[in-house]
Amino acid sequence: PPPPSPSTTTTSFSSSLSGEVVRLMSLLEGATDEELNVLETFKEAFKAKALSTSTPIDNLPNFPLADADYLRFLRARKLVVVDAIAMLMETLKFREKEKPFAAHAPEHPSFYTGEVVVKGLDNDGSLVMYVRCRLHLDYSDKLDSYKQLVLHCAEKILVPYVAHSTRGSCFVFDCLGLAMANIDYQFLKYLALTFKNHYPECLKKILIIDSPWWFSPCFKIISSVIDPVTVKKILFIPRAQLSDYIPQEEIPKFVYAPLKPPKVEKAKVK
């Protein structure tokens, strides 16, 4: 079945029965025989592990743990059951402690300034999120706020879309006008580790456009906290090649607009 339109991506992570059937069919349809065989072993082994450690796995808020969810974690650990169990157990602890399903940041300043924009699909059907790096300013004491932003986007936008398709998400980091003042290592580290450890199979590719020549040393530091699989998903491309990955009609106009930050209503940002 075709993936839902971006307009449906703000629905709750908890899906209806019909939505859950679509979700399972779409994800498991591409599973290999080996994956399906290991999947059953993984499910039973994980439930036994959870039982032995008194970890509740039933009635988890917004985390149904259907076959499709198990499969994501299994694929993330290359079908090694022991490693997949450890990863999923850590995610359960993360969800119990951080409560990402309760994150609510629809009025985060980043949405008003245009720093973060979710719009359209790429050529593979992945949901596209644009990050205009030059607008990331005055962040030194706002890490907690940006953590909420990451969890809000993951739980309320990206995960619901991924739940209904085998596609996922595509991040576009627009580096036009990038300065050292815009590089927030703590935020990037949190973003990378959160997706790596707790949202497997949700990130399909990262496009970095028009990065300056001096960005290479910075990227080496950033990539040191990202697993090799994710690093392989990162592509450095010139702006003119963006349409090779995203249909021209899906690319927002601001991508080709002059270097000019948008006007922001200060009261609304507060």
Residue pairs with C-beta under 8 A, 6 or more apart in sequence:
1 22
1 25
1 26
3 26
3 121
3 125
3 161
3 164
3 165
3 167
4 161
4 164
4 165
6 118
6 119
6 120
6 121
6 127
6 161
8 160
8 161
9 118
9 127
9 156
9 157
9 158
9 160
9 161
10 156
10 157
10 160
11 160
12 62
12 160
13 62
13 63
13 101
13 155
13 156
13 159
13 160
13 163
14 62
14 64
15 23
15 64
15 160
15 163
15 164
19 163
19 164
20 64
20 66
22 164
23 66
23 68
23 163
23 164
24 66
24 67
24 68
26 164
26 165
26 166
27 67
27 68
27 71
27 72
27 166
28 36
28 67
28 68
28 71
29 166
30 166
31 39
31 71
34 79
35 71
35 74
35 75
35 79
38 74
38 79
38 81
39 67
39 70
39 71
39 74
41 81
42 70
42 73
42 74
42 81
42 84
42 85
43 67
43 70
45 81
45 85
46 57
46 70
46 84
46 85
46 88
46 89
47 57
49 55
49 85
49 89
50 56
50 57
50 89
50 92
53 89
55 89
55 92
57 65
57 92
60 92
60 95
61 95
61 99
61 101
62 101
62 155
63 69
63 92
63 95
63 101
68 163
70 88
72 200
72 201
72 202
73 84
73 87
73 88
73 91
73 200
74 81
74 84
75 200
75 201
76 84
76 87
76 200
76 201
77 83
77 84
77 87
87 197
87 200
90 197
90 198
91 197
91 198
94 100
94 197
94 198
95 101
95 198
98 151
100 151
100 154
100 155
100 198
101 155
103 148
103 151
103 152
103 155
103 156
104 148
104 152
105 145
105 148
105 149
105 151
105 152
106 152
106 156
108 116
108 145
108 148
108 149
108 152
109 115
109 264
109 269
110 116
110 135
110 136
110 146
110 149
111 117
112 264
112 265
112 268
112 269
113 135
113 261
113 262
113 264
113 269
114 132
114 135
114 254
114 261
114 262
115 131
115 132
115 135
115 136
116 129
116 130
116 131
116 132
116 149
116 153
117 129
117 130
117 132
117 252
117 254
118 127
118 128
118 129
118 130
118 153
118 157
119 128
119 130
119 250
119 252
120 127
120 128
120 246
120 247
120 250
120 251
120 252
121 127
121 128
121 167
121 246
121 247
121 250
122 128
122 170
122 205
122 245
122 246
122 247
122 250
123 245
123 246
123 247
124 167
124 170
124 204
125 165
125 167
126 167
126 168
126 169
126 170
126 204
126 205
127 157
127 158
127 161
127 167
127 168
127 169
127 170
128 169
128 170
128 171
128 172
128 246
128 250
129 153
129 157
129 158
129 169
129 170
129 171
129 172
130 172
130 174
130 252
130 255
131 171
131 172
131 173
131 174
132 174
132 176
132 254
133 173
133 174
133 175
133 177
133 178
133 182
133 183
134 174
134 175
134 176
134 177
134 178
134 179
134 182
134 259
134 261
135 182
135 261
136 182
136 184
136 187
137 181
137 182
139 146
139 184
139 187
143 186
143 187
143 190
146 184
146 187
146 190
147 190
150 190
150 191
150 194
151 194
154 194
154 195
154 199
154 202
158 168
158 169
158 199
158 202
159 199
159 202
161 167
161 168
161 169
162 168
162 169
162 201
162 202
167 204
168 201
168 202
168 203
168 204
169 202
169 203
169 204
170 204
170 205
170 206
170 207
170 245
170 246
171 203
171 205
171 206
171 207
172 206
172 207
172 209
172 242
172 246
173 206
173 207
173 208
173 209
174 209
174 210
174 255
175 208
175 209
175 210
175 211
175 212
175 215
176 209
176 210
176 239
176 259
177 259
178 211
178 212
178 215
183 218
185 221
185 222
188 222
189 222
189 225
192 222
192 225
192 226
192 230
193 225
195 202
195 203
195 230
196 226
196 227
196 230
203 230
203 233
204 233
205 233
205 234
205 235
205 245
206 230
206 233
206 234
206 235
207 235
207 237
207 242
207 245
208 234
208 235
208 236
208 237
209 236
209 237
209 238
209 239
209 242
210 238
210 239
211 219
211 236
223 231
223 234
235 245
237 244
237 245
239 255
239 256
242 251
242 255
243 251
